[in-house]
Amino acid sequence: MPTPISLRYLCGALQGTLVVALMLLAPHFTQAQMTDAELKQLLKQRVDQAQQTVGIVVGRIDGDGEHIIAYGKAAVAGPDVDASTQFEIGSLTKTFTGLLLADMIENREVKGDDAISLYLPQGVTAPSDHSKPITLLDLATHTSGLPRLIVPWEPKNPNDPYADYTAQQLYAFLSSYTLTRPIGTQFEYSNYGVALLGLLLANQKEMGFDLLLQQRILQPLGMTTSFMVEPSSPKNVRAQGHDVDLQATAPWHLGVWSAAGGLLSNGNDLMRYMKFNLGLSDVSPRLAKAAKAAQQPMSRFIDDHARIGMGWHISQALGKTLVWHNGQTGGQRSIMMLDPAAQKGVFALWNSTNDLEDIARHLIDDAYPLAKQKVPQKIDADSLAVYVGTYAISPFWKLKISEDKGGLYLKSTGQERHAIYLDEQGSFYQRVADAKLEFAKNEKGLVIQLTLRQDGKTYIAKRIE
């Protein structure tokens, strides 16, 4: 049976190839820069009408200066989001880890081509392909040959999947892993590799990664309200995460995986970070060379149009170079995109796992169109019960439609329950998967059949109760 795509264990989905392909296909047209008022209206539409997220904060730097626009709530019944609201930025953290590596290389504390074995604890070994060792740069550029996650991936708490892992477990996996291809020859996005990189850099300085990042990157850049571990008395409101159906999710605690996606930040601090990475800030001349080095494409290709730097993805599209990264945790997402030549940048933070990256891409270059939005239609409360029931595709595969809090939900055999939404054409759809549902009624107006269309296939489910 078709299964919905699970986003639970992703720290940041790599969309580089997709972004570039869409931008290359998009017709290039010229239009006036979106005003702050127009952007605020767009965010309002995504929150109130399309119901894609509960709150969103967007920052941009362009010819008109610096702007941060926010709309929505930090939680369904919480305060408004603003430039100080704390978000889990997920894999956008990797750019900070890359900057830290670049800075330590610049200061000759490490070399990019140092074998990782130089910084491993005694008794821990690194896999080798017998031609070259895994290096620090291999970890930073996702070309080490190490997998995305520890295999098998068995978190104690699926709702906070990284929290209980220890450094000893990461090291034990490294010692036991056998490479399946030569080192440095193929790009494979690896949360594990970057988490390991963070541990090794911390080992070199004999301190924890969170303290090292604070001292070397966050404090010099004036990012005083960004951190890996939330203070016991935080100054700012922390956004509540939500899934695709805007149900609240648990916060994530990355622990030893922090270098891959554990940073909490906000619009004010990310504006400082973006301004610095565009070369528009002199707050830390010491880091300026490192920032330029981190944004340089290495000889590692993601595809024909994209390469990898130290943490950053570098894409060639529409005659320009875009430097970017995105991030995702169990209930929040982020993206930052830079156009260094134009000294233009955009970031976005939002508290759901729905995809709103098109906003950032459109703001960085209006040749990339805004995505067409599905706006859920209201269903009369008296009509909900008509659809409630169990529908059988086979004796072993049943679809149960239920009502809860004024909405409809679908639970397929062996899967979790997720909301379904009425579209403008009268069909229903899910956000968790690309699925379309159509209900058929008899002459008495009773629903007797459900048609499920997913993955190019059609399934007929007869109502059995």
C-alpha positions as CSV (number, residue, x, y, z in Angstrom):
1,M,0.0,0.0,0.0
2,P,1.2,3.5,-0.6
3,T,2.8,5.2,2.5
4,P,3.1,8.9,3.3
5,I,6.6,10.4,3.3
6,S,7.8,10.6,6.9
7,L,9.7,13.8,7.8
8,R,10.2,12.9,11.4
9,Y,13.8,12.0,11.3
10,L,15.0,14.7,8.9
11,C,17.2,17.4,10.2
12,G,17.2,19.2,6.9
13,A,16.0,18.0,3.5
14,L,18.5,18.6,0.7
15,Q,16.6,20.1,-2.1
16,G,19.5,21.5,-4.2
17,T,18.9,19.7,-7.4
18,L,15.2,20.4,-7.3
19,V,15.6,24.1,-6.6
20,V,18.0,24.6,-9.5
21,A,15.9,22.6,-11.9
22,L,12.8,24.6,-11.1
23,M,14.7,27.9,-11.4
24,L,16.2,26.9,-14.7
25,L,12.7,26.1,-16.0
26,A,11.0,29.2,-14.7
27,P,10.5,32.0,-17.2
28,H,12.6,35.0,-16.3
29,F,10.4,38.1,-16.0
30,T,11.0,41.5,-14.5
31,Q,8.7,43.0,-11.9
32,A,8.9,45.5,-9.1
33,Q,10.5,44.3,-5.8
34,M,7.9,43.0,-3.5
35,T,7.1,45.7,-0.9
36,D,7.0,45.0,2.9
37,A,3.3,45.4,2.8
38,E,2.9,42.9,-0.1
39,L,5.2,40.5,1.7
40,K,3.1,40.8,4.9
41,Q,0.0,40.1,2.9
42,L,1.6,37.0,1.4
43,L,2.6,35.7,4.8
44,K,-1.0,36.4,6.1
45,Q,-2.4,34.4,3.2
46,R,-0.1,31.4,3.9
47,V,-1.1,31.4,7.6
48,D,-4.8,32.3,7.6
49,Q,-6.0,31.0,4.3
50,A,-3.7,28.2,3.1
51,Q,-3.1,27.2,6.8
52,Q,0.4,26.1,6.0
53,T,2.0,27.3,9.2
54,V,1.1,28.9,12.5
55,G,3.7,31.6,12.3
56,I,6.5,32.8,10.0
57,V,9.3,35.3,10.1
58,V,11.1,36.5,6.9
59,G,14.2,38.6,6.7
60,R,15.8,40.1,3.7
61,I,18.6,42.4,2.6
62,D,18.4,44.2,-0.7
63,G,18.9,47.6,-2.2
64,D,16.3,49.1,0.2
65,G,18.1,48.0,3.3
66,E,17.3,45.4,6.0
67,H,13.7,44.2,6.6
68,I,12.2,41.6,8.9
69,I,8.5,40.8,8.4
70,A,6.6,38.5,10.7
71,Y,3.0,37.2,10.8
72,G,1.1,34.6,12.9
73,K,1.6,33.0,16.3
74,A,4.4,31.2,18.1
75,A,1.8,28.6,19.0
76,V,-1.9,28.2,18.2
77,A,-2.9,30.1,21.3
78,G,0.4,31.8,21.9
79,P,1.9,35.3,21.4
80,D,2.6,36.8,18.0
81,V,5.9,35.8,16.3
82,D,8.4,38.6,15.8
83,A,12.1,39.1,15.1
84,S,13.0,37.8,18.6
85,T,11.0,34.6,18.5
86,Q,13.3,31.5,18.8
87,F,13.1,28.8,16.2
88,E,14.8,25.5,15.7
89,I,16.8,26.1,12.5
90,G,17.7,22.5,11.8
91,S,20.3,21.9,9.2
92,L,20.9,25.6,8.6
93,T,23.2,24.9,11.6
94,K,25.6,23.1,9.2
95,T,26.7,26.5,7.8
96,F,27.8,27.6,11.3
97,T,29.7,24.3,11.7
98,G,31.3,24.9,8.2
99,L,32.3,28.4,9.2
100,L,33.9,27.1,12.4
101,L,35.9,24.6,10.4
102,A,36.9,27.4,7.9
103,D,38.0,29.6,10.8
104,M,40.1,26.8,12.4
105,I,41.7,26.2,9.1
106,E,42.4,29.9,8.6
107,N,44.0,30.0,12.1
108,R,46.1,26.9,11.3
109,E,44.6,24.9,14.2
110,V,43.6,22.2,11.8
111,K,44.0,21.5,8.1
112,G,41.1,20.6,5.8
113,D,42.9,17.5,4.5
114,D,43.7,16.3,8.0
115,A,42.6,12.7,8.5
116,I,39.8,12.5,11.0
117,S,41.8,9.8,12.9
118,L,44.0,12.6,14.2
119,Y,41.1,13.9,16.4
120,L,39.4,10.6,17.3
121,P,39.6,9.4,20.9
122,Q,41.9,6.5,21.7
123,G,40.5,3.2,20.6
124,V,38.2,4.6,17.9
125,T,39.0,3.9,14.3
126,A,37.9,5.4,11.1
127,P,37.0,3.3,8.0
128,S,39.3,3.6,5.0
129,D,39.2,2.7,1.3
130,H,43.0,2.1,1.4
131,S,43.6,4.9,-1.0
132,K,43.0,7.9,1.2
133,P,41.7,8.5,4.7
134,I,38.4,10.4,5.5
135,T,39.4,14.1,6.1
136,L,37.7,17.0,7.8
137,L,36.7,18.5,4.5
138,D,35.2,15.2,3.4
139,L,32.8,15.4,6.4
140,A,32.0,19.1,5.7
141,T,31.2,18.4,2.0
142,H,29.2,15.2,2.5
143,T,31.7,13.1,0.5
144,S,33.1,10.9,3.2
145,G,31.2,7.9,2.2
146,L,29.5,7.8,5.6
147,P,25.7,7.4,5.6
148,R,23.0,10.0,6.4
149,L,22.3,8.5,9.8
150,I,23.5,5.7,12.1
151,V,22.3,2.3,10.7
152,P,20.1,0.9,12.1
153,W,18.4,4.1,13.2
154,E,16.7,3.2,16.5
155,P,15.9,6.3,18.5
156,K,14.4,5.7,22.0
157,N,11.9,8.5,21.5
158,P,10.7,8.9,17.9
159,N,9.3,12.3,18.8
160,D,12.7,13.6,19.9
161,P,14.9,11.1,17.9
162,Y,18.4,12.5,18.4
163,A,18.2,13.3,22.1
164,D,19.4,10.0,23.7
165,Y,22.3,9.2,21.4
166,T,25.8,9.5,23.0
167,A,29.2,10.3,21.6
168,Q,30.2,6.8,22.4
169,Q,27.5,5.5,20.1
170,L,28.6,7.7,17.3
171,Y,32.2,6.6,17.7
172,A,31.2,2.9,18.0
173,F,29.3,3.2,14.7
174,L,32.3,4.8,13.0
175,S,34.6,2.0,14.1
176,S,32.2,-0.7,12.9
177,Y,31.2,0.9,9.5
178,T,32.5,-0.5,6.2
179,L,32.6,2.0,3.3
180,T,30.6,1.1,0.2
181,R,32.5,3.4,-2.2
182,P,35.8,5.3,-2.5
183,I,36.1,8.4,-0.2
184,G,35.7,11.8,-1.8
185,T,34.0,10.5,-5.0
186,Q,30.3,10.9,-4.4
187,F,28.0,13.4,-2.6
188,E,25.7,11.9,0.0
189,Y,24.0,14.2,2.5
190,S,25.1,13.0,5.9
191,N,23.8,14.4,9.2
192,Y,26.1,11.8,10.8
193,G,29.2,13.1,9.1
194,V,28.6,16.7,10.2
195,A,27.7,15.7,13.7
196,L,31.0,13.8,13.8
197,L,32.8,16.8,12.4
198,G,31.5,18.9,15.3
199,L,32.7,16.4,17.8
200,L,36.2,16.3,16.2
201,L,36.6,20.1,16.2
202,A,35.5,20.1,19.8
203,N,38.0,17.4,20.6
204,Q,40.8,19.5,19.1
205,K,40.0,22.4,21.4
206,E,39.2,20.2,24.4
207,M,35.8,21.7,25.0
208,G,32.1,21.0,24.2
209,F,30.9,21.9,20.7
210,D,28.2,24.2,22.0
211,L,30.8,26.3,24.0
212,L,33.2,26.2,21.1
213,L,30.6,27.6,18.7
214,Q,29.6,30.3,21.2
215,Q,33.1,31.5,21.7
216,R,34.3,31.3,18.1
217,I,31.2,32.2,16.0
218,L,28.1,33.3,17.9
219,Q,29.7,35.8,20.3
220,P,32.0,37.5,17.8
221,L,29.0,38.0,15.4
222,G,26.8,39.4,18.2
223,M,24.4,36.5,18.0
224,T,23.7,36.8,21.8
225,T,20.3,35.0,21.7
226,S,21.3,32.0,19.7
227,F,22.4,28.8,21.4
228,M,22.4,25.0,21.3
229,V,21.0,24.5,24.8
230,E,18.2,26.8,25.8
231,P,18.9,28.8,29.0
232,S,16.9,28.0,32.1
233,S,15.5,31.5,31.9
234,P,15.3,32.3,28.2
235,K,14.8,36.0,27.2
236,N,12.8,35.2,24.1
237,V,9.6,33.2,23.3
238,R,10.3,29.9,21.8
239,A,8.1,28.9,18.8
240,Q,6.0,25.7,19.2
241,G,6.6,23.2,16.4
242,H,3.7,21.8,14.3
243,D,3.4,19.0,11.8
244,V,1.8,19.3,8.3
245,D,-1.7,19.3,9.9
246,L,-0.6,22.0,12.4
247,Q,-0.8,19.6,15.3
248,A,1.8,20.5,18.0
249,T,5.0,18.5,18.0
250,A,7.7,18.0,20.7
251,P,10.8,20.1,20.6
252,W,14.0,18.5,19.5
253,H,17.2,18.2,21.5
254,L,20.1,17.3,19.3
255,G,22.8,16.6,21.9
256,V,25.8,15.1,20.3
257,W,24.2,15.7,16.9
258,S,24.1,19.5,17.5
259,A,26.7,20.4,14.8
260,A,24.3,18.9,12.2
261,G,21.1,20.8,13.3
262,G,20.9,21.8,16.9
263,L,20.9,25.6,16.8
264,L,18.1,27.8,18.2
265,S,18.0,31.3,16.7
266,N,15.7,34.1,15.7
267,G,15.2,36.8,13.1
268,N,17.4,39.4,14.7
269,D,20.4,37.1,15.0
270,L,20.0,35.6,11.6
271,M,19.9,39.0,10.1
272,R,23.3,39.7,11.7
273,Y,24.5,36.3,10.3
274,M,23.2,37.0,6.8
275,K,24.6,40.5,6.7
276,F,28.0,39.1,7.8
277,N,28.0,36.4,5.2
278,L,27.2,38.9,2.5
279,G,30.3,40.9,3.5
280,L,28.2,43.8,4.7
281,S,29.4,43.7,8.3
282,D,32.8,44.2,9.9
283,V,31.8,42.9,13.3
284,S,34.5,40.2,13.1
285,P,37.3,40.8,10.6
286,R,38.9,37.6,12.0
287,L,36.0,35.6,10.6
288,A,35.7,37.4,7.3
289,K,38.3,35.3,5.5
290,A,36.8,32.2,6.9
291,A,33.3,33.1,5.7
292,K,34.6,33.7,2.1
293,A,36.4,30.3,2.2
294,A,33.3,28.5,3.5
295,Q,31.3,29.8,0.5
296,Q,33.7,28.7,-2.1
297,P,32.6,25.6,-4.1
298,M,34.9,22.7,-3.5
299,S,35.7,20.1,-6.2
300,R,32.7,18.1,-5.1
301,F,29.6,18.2,-7.3
302,I,26.1,17.7,-6.1
303,D,24.9,17.7,-9.8
304,D,25.7,19.6,-13.0
305,H,24.4,22.9,-11.5
306,A,25.3,22.7,-7.8
307,R,28.4,22.2,-5.7
308,I,29.2,22.1,-2.1
309,G,31.2,24.4,0.2
310,M,31.9,24.1,3.9
311,G,28.3,23.7,4.9
312,W,26.8,25.8,2.1
313,H,25.3,24.6,-1.1
314,I,26.4,26.7,-4.1
315,S,24.0,26.6,-7.1
316,Q,24.4,28.1,-10.6
317,A,21.1,29.3,-12.0
318,L,19.8,32.2,-14.2
319,G,23.4,33.4,-14.7
320,K,24.1,33.9,-11.0
321,T,25.6,32.1,-8.1
322,L,23.3,31.4,-5.1
323,V,24.6,30.2,-1.8
324,W,22.1,28.6,0.5
325,H,21.0,26.0,3.0
326,N,17.7,24.9,4.5
327,G,16.7,23.1,7.7
328,Q,14.0,21.1,9.3
329,T,13.3,19.5,12.7
330,G,10.2,17.7,13.9
331,G,8.0,20.7,13.7
332,Q,9.9,23.7,12.3
333,R,11.7,24.7,9.1
334,S,14.2,27.3,7.9
335,I,16.0,28.5,4.8
336,M,18.7,31.1,4.0
337,M,19.6,32.1,0.5
338,L,22.4,34.5,-0.5
339,D,23.2,36.3,-3.8
340,P,26.7,37.5,-2.9
341,A,27.3,39.4,-6.2
342,A,24.1,41.4,-5.7
343,Q,24.7,41.7,-2.0
344,K,21.2,40.3,-1.5
345,G,19.9,37.8,1.0
346,V,16.7,36.2,2.3
347,F,15.9,33.9,5.3
348,A,12.7,32.5,6.5
349,L,11.7,30.7,9.8
350,W,8.4,29.0,10.3
351,N,6.8,26.6,12.9
352,S,5.4,23.8,10.8
353,T,6.9,21.1,8.5
354,N,5.0,22.3,5.4
355,D,7.1,23.6,2.6
356,L,7.2,27.4,2.3
357,E,10.6,27.7,0.7
358,D,9.2,29.1,-2.4
359,I,8.8,32.5,-0.6
360,A,12.5,32.7,0.0
361,R,13.3,31.6,-3.6
362,H,10.9,34.2,-5.0
363,L,12.4,37.0,-2.9
364,I,16.0,36.1,-3.9
365,D,14.9,36.1,-7.6
366,D,11.4,36.7,-8.9
367,A,12.1,34.4,-11.8
368,Y,11.3,31.7,-9.4
369,P,7.4,31.8,-9.1
370,L,5.5,31.5,-5.9
371,A,4.0,28.0,-5.5
372,K,0.2,27.7,-6.2
373,Q,-1.5,27.1,-2.9
374,K,-4.3,24.8,-2.0
375,V,-6.7,26.6,0.2
376,P,-8.7,24.3,2.4
377,Q,-12.5,24.8,2.0
378,K,-14.8,24.9,5.0
379,I,-17.1,21.9,5.5
380,D,-20.4,22.5,7.1
381,A,-20.4,20.9,10.5
382,D,-23.6,19.0,9.7
383,S,-22.0,17.4,6.6
384,L,-19.0,15.9,8.3
385,A,-20.8,12.8,9.5
386,V,-21.7,11.9,6.0
387,Y,-18.1,10.9,5.3
388,V,-17.4,9.2,8.6
389,G,-17.0,5.4,8.2
390,T,-14.7,2.5,7.2
391,Y,-13.9,1.8,3.6
392,A,-12.2,-1.4,2.4
393,I,-9.8,-1.6,-0.6
394,S,-9.1,-5.2,0.3
395,P,-9.7,-7.4,3.4
396,F,-6.3,-6.3,4.6
397,W,-6.3,-2.7,3.7
398,K,-8.9,-0.4,5.1
399,L,-9.3,3.4,5.2
400,K,-11.1,4.8,8.3
401,I,-12.5,8.3,8.0
402,S,-13.2,10.0,11.4
403,E,-14.3,13.4,12.6
404,D,-12.4,15.4,15.2
405,K,-12.6,19.1,16.2
406,G,-14.5,20.1,13.1
407,G,-12.2,18.3,10.7
408,L,-11.9,15.0,8.9
409,Y,-9.1,12.5,9.4
410,L,-7.9,9.4,7.4
411,K,-6.2,6.4,9.0
412,S,-5.0,3.8,6.6
413,T,-4.2,0.3,7.9
414,G,-0.8,0.3,9.7
415,Q,-0.4,4.1,9.4
416,E,-0.9,7.1,11.6
417,R,-4.0,9.3,11.4
418,H,-3.7,12.5,9.3
419,A,-6.1,15.2,8.3
420,I,-7.8,15.4,4.9
421,Y,-8.9,18.7,3.4
422,L,-11.6,19.8,1.0
423,D,-10.3,21.5,-2.1
424,E,-12.1,24.0,-4.4
425,Q,-13.1,21.2,-6.8
426,G,-14.8,19.2,-4.2
427,S,-12.1,16.5,-3.8
428,F,-10.1,15.9,-0.6
429,Y,-6.3,15.9,-0.3
430,Q,-3.7,15.2,2.3
431,R,-0.6,17.3,3.2
432,V,1.4,14.3,4.5
433,A,1.4,12.7,1.1
434,D,0.4,13.5,-2.5
435,A,-3.0,11.7,-2.3
436,K,-6.4,12.7,-3.6
437,L,-9.7,11.3,-2.3
438,E,-13.1,11.4,-3.9
439,F,-16.3,10.2,-2.3
440,A,-19.3,8.8,-4.3
441,K,-22.9,9.0,-3.1
442,N,-25.9,7.0,-4.0
443,E,-29.3,8.4,-5.0
444,K,-30.2,8.9,-1.4
445,G,-27.1,11.1,-0.8
446,L,-25.3,8.5,1.3
447,V,-21.6,8.0,0.7
448,I,-21.0,4.5,-0.5
449,Q,-17.5,4.5,-2.0
450,L,-14.1,6.2,-1.7
451,T,-11.6,6.6,-4.5
452,L,-7.9,7.0,-3.5
453,R,-5.5,8.4,-6.2
454,Q,-1.8,8.2,-5.2
455,D,1.5,7.6,-6.9
456,G,-0.2,7.4,-10.3
457,K,-2.5,4.6,-9.1
458,T,-6.2,4.5,-8.4
459,Y,-7.7,2.4,-5.6
460,I,-11.5,1.8,-5.0
461,A,-12.6,1.4,-1.4
462,K,-16.2,0.3,-0.7
463,R,-17.9,1.5,2.4
464,I,-18.3,-1.4,4.9
465,E,-19.5,0.5,8.0
